[in-house]
Amino acid sequence: MMILTACTSSNPDAVSTPTAMSIPTVLAYPGAYPLPPPPTANSNDPYPLPSYRDLPEGPRFTIDQPVRLSSGRITGSGPAGVPIRIVNITRGAIDIATTTIGADGTFNAPLVDTFVGDRVAIMLGDLTGTSFDRNQFLRGPGYEDWPLIGILFASAIVEE
């Protein structure tokens, strides 16, 4: 068994005063503050990233409104030949339908797995095998970037 004891002053009311040896010395870290300015980018650096405003304007997509649950269909428009996904973002962006916008610039898809009050939206579909590039669809009229979901091109609330 081990017993630890501590030494105390013989005068418990005495107040100790700091001495030069008991005050910690603060060493300055060279260059810690103020912070140096950020490095400037040269033409070969990938950063800074282009501003959102520097991205090309994408095409317009629309959903015909009102979206009625009783019709069982969702219709709208966009650029011809673009594959799209119709998703229910109220239910975690689950797919309702996948289709390709027709040559006339319109689409017509079934409206399933939705309820009155759900928000449905258009998202970009699989571009494999098409002449389209995802970079053409990064910004545009009506585009919304939803965290954990992605870019929505148009959205609407489902009515009765």
Secondary structure, DSSP 4 states (H G I P E B T S, - for coil): ---------S-TT------TTTSPPPPPPTT-SSPPPPPPP-TT---SPPPGGGSPP----EE-SSEEGGGTEEEEE-STT-EEEEEEGGGTSEEEEEEE--TTSEEEEE--S--TT-EEEEEE---TTSS--GGGGSS-TT-EEETTTEEESEEEEEE-
